[in-house]
């Protein structure tokens, strides 16, 4: 995890609903993310950009074929973390980072954790620490008993100290181990950056930002009671390596910087509010990112006609930009022009180099809004296409269920509803709808078998 240092070890858990960047952008959460209470946010453009950042780093780390998913988290703090084969990145980190290199450094650090097997090793350390604490407690209990039988108050008091100190010792041991892992991941990150011909200055800038934030907070932090090294220590450990690299002065390609700026503006408009977005756009005045943000602001807060005019100008400047067409589709849906919106989304799907599963679902929504029997059939095809690319898009199954229902395919609607519940982590309702779907299907057909798979699924969690 690459995060701002905390003054306390335990932080209160926060569980959010899944949100989207735009009303017409498909919202989905993986079952893993939902199970962990992570506020997942989906956006085709941002996901494609972050994957482009990660691809060469994963290759350098030997992770190119490991199927690592990148998940965007709706949180304004600067943070990233890994669990299993998933890398979670906060939208706050994406918006705060001024250059692609800063985020690439974050990804390189997290790749170091994955490649180093740090999660499994940490679990092993936790088991050892648990054993240490149990032994210390037993030793303490034995000393208390001995003190009682010999009427030795001093021995009994020492026993209480051993029992209490055992837990503290185990905790400090784990934290020290975590700090060592963080240092290792930092150094691995520099190796990956060098291998891909990129600078480590973005990492140093991030740590300097953490150090400034810590200084301004006035917090008194015990360096032995946190899971990450202090920012100044991380800077000291890396500065020489970064500045000795032949890539130290390399900067991001202008086209990549432009995509990064457009991402930052997009997050600001949809998640930080109009005032924050305006402040950011003023810093980028005259740029494509500022024009993009202006069109999005007009869509969300202003005049639909103006938003369409501004978006058409963007498309004229970059006719092959899939996400400008996506925005045009969003605007036209808001203007209650679903046929025109479907045309825009269709162009977005055809132009999308990342083949996101989100865009076909948006196209399917527009076709559903057209409302003819033929458009409903097309909607089913398009939404299934999107779900085939992105099977964990739980919201996509809701639209699919609605389309099947309007076509009179009730078993299909029931199964799609079951899938939506399944990928939301709501296994109980998923099984109920799967059983309802099965009752109306021919035994052994593909959809019947899929329903049976959901019915037979056993979650590792407490609820089924």
TISE-580967 format. One record per residue (C-alpha): residue in one letter; x negated, y, z negated. Coordinates in steps of 0.2 Angstrom, whole numbers, padded with zeros to 4 digits, always signed. Layout:
BEGIN
AXYZ
...
# end
This chain:
BEGIN
X+0000+0000+0000
X-0006+0017+0004
X+0003+0030-0007
X+0001+0045-0017
X-0006+0040-0035
X+0007+0039-0048
X+0006+0045-0066
X+0015+0029-0072
X+0014+0011-0067
X+0032+0007-0066
X+0044+0017-0055
X+0063+0016-0056
X+0070+0006-0042
X+0080+0015-0029
X+0093+0007-0018
X+0100+0016-0003
X+0112+0013+0011
X+0105+0010+0028
X+0106+0026+0039
X+0102+0031+0056
X+0093+0046+0064
X+0108+0050+0075
X+0127+0046+0074
X+0126+0037+0091
X+0109+0028+0087
X+0112+0010+0082
X+0109+0007+0063
X+0102-0010+0057
X+0093-0017+0043
X+0084-0034+0042
X+0090-0046+0030
X+0073-0045+0021
X+0074-0026+0020
X+0091-0027+0013
X+0087-0040+0000
X+0073-0028-0006
X+0085-0013-0007
X+0074-0004+0006
X+0083+0010+0015
X+0080+0005+0034
X+0082+0018+0048
X+0082+0013+0066
X+0077+0024+0081
X+0071+0017+0098
X+0059+0032+0101
X+0050+0032+0085
X+0049+0013+0084
X+0041+0012+0101
X+0028+0026+0096
X+0023+0018+0080
X+0021+0001+0089
X+0010+0009+0101
X-0001+0016+0087
X-0001-0001+0079
X-0005-0013+0094
X-0024-0010+0096
X-0026-0010+0077
X-0018-0026+0075
X-0028-0033+0089
X-0044-0028+0081
X-0038-0035+0064
X-0034-0052+0073
X-0016-0050+0070
X-0010-0047+0088
X-0001-0064+0089
X+0006-0064+0071
X+0023-0057+0075
X+0021-0042+0062
X+0037-0031+0062
X+0036-0013+0059
X+0051-0006+0048
X+0055+0013+0046
X+0060+0018+0028
X+0071+0033+0025
X+0061+0041+0011
X+0053+0058+0011
X+0037+0053+0002
X+0021+0049+0010
X+0020+0030+0008
X+0018+0013+0018
X+0017-0004+0011
X+0017-0022+0017
X+0027-0038+0012
X+0026-0054+0021
X+0024-0051+0039
X+0032-0033+0039
X+0024-0016+0038
X+0035-0003+0031
X+0032+0015+0034
X+0041+0030+0026
X+0049+0043+0038
X+0041+0056+0026
X+0023+0049+0031
X+0028+0051+0049
X+0034+0068+0047
X+0020+0074+0036
X+0006+0068+0046
X+0000+0081+0059
X-0009+0070+0071
X-0007+0052+0077
X-0024+0048+0070
X-0017+0050+0052
X-0004+0038+0054
X-0015+0026+0064
X-0027+0026+0048
X-0012+0022+0037
X-0008+0007+0049
X-0026+0002+0049
X-0026+0002+0030
X-0010-0009+0029
X-0017-0021+0042
X-0032-0023+0031
X-0020-0029+0017
X-0012-0042+0029
X-0028-0048+0037
X-0036-0050+0020
X-0022-0060+0013
X-0020-0048-0001
X-0002-0052-0005
X-0005-0071-0008
X-0021-0067-0018
X-0012-0055-0029
X+0001-0068-0033
X-0013-0079-0038
X-0020-0066-0049
X-0003-0063-0057
X-0002-0081-0061
X-0019-0080-0070
X-0014-0064-0079
X+0002-0073-0085
X-0008-0087-0091
X-0020-0075-0100
X-0006-0066-0109
X+0002-0083-0114
X-0015-0089-0121
X-0017-0072-0130
X+0000-0073-0138
X-0003-0091-0144
X-0019-0087-0151
X-0011-0072-0160
X+0003-0083-0166
X-0010-0096-0173
X-0019-0082-0182
X-0003-0075-0190
X+0001-0093-0196
X-0016-0096-0203
X-0016-0079-0212
X+0001-0083-0219
X-0005-0101-0225
X-0021-0094-0233
X-0012-0078-0239
X-0024-0067-0229
X-0016-0051-0224
X-0031-0046-0213
X-0031-0062-0203
X-0012-0060-0200
X-0015-0042-0194
X-0029-0047-0183
X-0017-0060-0175
X-0004-0047-0171
X-0018-0037-0163
X-0024-0052-0152
X-0006-0055-0147
X-0003-0036-0142
X-0020-0034-0134
X-0018-0050-0123
X-0004-0042-0113
X-0014-0025-0111
X-0029-0035-0105
X-0019-0045-0093
X-0011-0029-0086
X-0028-0020-0084
X-0035-0035-0076
X-0021-0035-0062
X-0023-0016-0060
X-0042-0017-0058
X-0039-0031-0045
X-0027-0021-0035
X-0039-0006-0035
X-0052-0017-0028
X-0040-0023-0014
X-0036-0005-0010
X-0055-0001-0008
X-0057-0017+0003
X-0042-0012+0014
X-0049+0006+0016
X-0066-0001+0022
X-0057-0014+0034
X-0047+0001+0041
X-0063+0010+0046
X-0069-0006+0054
X-0053-0007+0064
X-0054+0011+0069
X-0072+0009+0075
X-0067-0006+0085
X-0054+0003+0094
X-0064+0019+0097
X-0054+0030+0085
X-0059+0042+0071
X-0057+0039+0052
X-0055+0058+0049
X-0036+0055+0048
X-0038+0044+0033
X-0049+0057+0025
X-0037+0070+0028
X-0023+0059+0020
X-0033+0056+0004
X-0038+0075+0003
X-0019+0078+0004
X-0016+0066-0010
X-0030+0074-0020
X-0022+0092-0018
X-0005+0086-0022
X-0012+0077-0038
X-0021+0093-0043
X-0006+0104-0040
X+0005+0093-0051
X-0006+0095-0066
X-0003+0076-0070
X-0015+0068-0082
X-0019+0051-0074
X-0028+0037-0083
X-0038+0029-0069
X-0037+0012-0077
X-0018+0012-0078
X-0014+0014-0059
X-0015+0002-0045
X-0024+0013-0033
X-0041+0021-0034
X-0041+0040-0037
X-0041+0050-0021
X-0058+0058-0024
X-0065+0040-0027
X-0058+0034-0010
X-0065+0050-0001
X-0082+0047-0009
X-0081+0028-0004
X-0077+0032+0014
X-0084+0049+0019
X-0101+0043+0023
X-0094+0028+0034
X-0082+0040+0043
X-0095+0053+0047
X-0108+0041+0053
X-0096+0034+0065
X-0099+0038+0084
X-0080+0041+0085
X-0080+0054+0071
X-0076+0069+0082
X-0063+0060+0093
X-0046+0067+0094
X-0029+0060+0100
X-0025+0061+0118
X-0013+0076+0122
X+0001+0065+0128
X+0000+0055+0112
X+0000+0071+0102
X+0015+0077+0111
X+0025+0061+0107
X+0019+0063+0089
X+0025+0081+0088
X+0042+0076+0096
X+0044+0062+0083
X+0040+0074+0068
X+0053+0087+0075
X+0066+0073+0077
X+0064+0067+0059
X+0065+0085+0053
X+0081+0088+0063
X+0090+0073+0058
X+0084+0070+0040
X+0077+0086+0033
X+0091+0098+0039
X+0092+0113+0050
X+0081+0125+0040
X+0066+0112+0038
X+0067+0108+0057
X+0067+0127+0061
X+0051+0130+0051
X+0043+0115+0059
X+0048+0121+0077
X+0042+0138+0073
X+0024+0131+0071
X+0026+0122+0088
X+0034+0137+0097
X+0035+0135+0116
X+0030+0116+0116
X+0040+0102+0123
X+0042+0096+0105
X+0050+0112+0100
X+0062+0112+0115
X+0067+0094+0111
X+0070+0099+0093
X+0081+0114+0099
X+0091+0103+0110
X+0094+0091+0095
X+0098+0105+0083
X+0111+0111+0096
X+0119+0094+0097
X+0120+0092+0078
X+0124+0109+0072
X+0128+0120+0087
X+0137+0121+0104
X+0139+0104+0114
X+0138+0114+0130
X+0122+0122+0125
X+0115+0105+0119
X+0118+0098+0136
X+0110+0112+0146
X+0095+0111+0135
X+0094+0092+0137
X+0096+0093+0156
X+0081+0105+0156
X+0071+0092+0146
X+0076+0079+0159
X+0071+0090+0173
X+0053+0092+0165
X+0051+0074+0161
X+0063+0064+0172
X+0056+0047+0166
X+0058+0050+0148
X+0071+0037+0142
X+0074+0046+0125
X+0079+0062+0134
X+0092+0052+0143
X+0097+0044+0126
X+0100+0061+0119
X+0111+0066+0134
X+0121+0050+0131
X+0123+0055+0112
X+0129+0073+0117
X+0141+0066+0130
X+0149+0054+0118
X+0151+0068+0106
X+0160+0078+0120
X+0172+0063+0123
X+0165+0059+0140
X+0161+0040+0138
X+0159+0036+0156
X+0146+0050+0158
X+0138+0044+0142
X+0137+0026+0149
X+0128+0032+0164
X+0115+0042+0153
X+0112+0027+0142
X+0111+0015+0157
X+0096+0026+0163
X+0089+0026+0146
X+0089+0007+0146
X+0081+0006+0163
X+0067+0019+0159
X+0063+0012+0141
X+0045+0005+0142
X+0047-0003+0125
X+0064-0013+0130
X+0072-0008+0113
X+0087-0018+0108
X+0095-0002+0102
X+0098+0007+0118
X+0109-0007+0126
X+0120-0007+0111
X+0122+0012+0113
X+0127+0008+0131
X+0139-0005+0125
X+0147+0007+0113
X+0150+0020+0127
X+0157+0006+0138
X+0169+0001+0124
X+0175+0019+0123
X+0179+0019+0142
X+0192+0006+0137
X+0196-0003+0153
X+0196-0022+0154
X+0181-0022+0165
X+0171-0010+0154
X+0174-0020+0139
X+0167-0036+0148
X+0152-0025+0152
X+0151-0019+0134
X+0150-0037+0128
X+0136-0041+0141
X+0126-0026+0136
X+0128-0028+0117
X+0123-0046+0118
X+0108-0041+0129
X+0103-0028+0115
X+0105-0041+0101
X+0095-0054+0111
X+0080-0041+0110
X+0084-0037+0092
X+0094-0050+0083
X+0093-0042+0066
X+0103-0027+0072
X+0118-0030+0060
X+0128-0015+0066
X+0127-0021+0084
X+0136-0036+0079
X+0150-0025+0072
X+0152-0017+0089
X+0151-0034+0097
X+0165-0041+0086
X+0176-0026+0091
X+0173-0028+0109
X+0177-0047+0108
X+0193-0043+0098
X+0199-0030+0111
X+0196-0044+0124
X+0207-0056+0114
X+0192-0067+0110
X+0195-0070+0092
X+0183-0084+0088
X+0169-0073+0096
X+0174-0058+0085
X+0174-0069+0070
X+0157-0076+0074
X+0150-0059+0078
X+0157-0053+0061
X+0148-0068+0053
X+0132-0063+0061
X+0133-0045+0055
X+0136-0050+0037
X+0121-0063+0039
X+0109-0050+0045
X+0114-0038+0031
X+0110-0051+0018
X+0129-0054+0014
X+0128-0073+0015
X+0144-0076+0006
X+0155-0066+0019
X+0144-0073+0033
X+0149-0091+0029
X+0168-0086+0027
X+0168-0079+0044
X+0158-0092+0052
X+0170-0105+0045
X+0185-0095+0052
X+0176-0094+0069
X+0173-0113+0069
X+0191-0117+0066
X+0195-0110+0083
X+0180-0117+0093
X+0177-0134+0101
X+0166-0144+0090
X+0148-0145+0097
X+0148-0130+0108
X+0134-0118+0106
X+0144-0105+0097
X+0151-0119+0085
X+0133-0124+0082
X+0128-0107+0078
X+0142-0105+0066
X+0137-0121+0057
X+0119-0114+0055
X+0126-0099+0046
X+0137-0111+0035
X+0122-0122+0031
X+0110-0108+0027
X+0103-0108+0010
X+0097-0091+0004
X+0081-0090-0008
X+0091-0077-0017
X+0103-0079-0031
X+0119-0076-0021
X+0125-0087-0007
# end
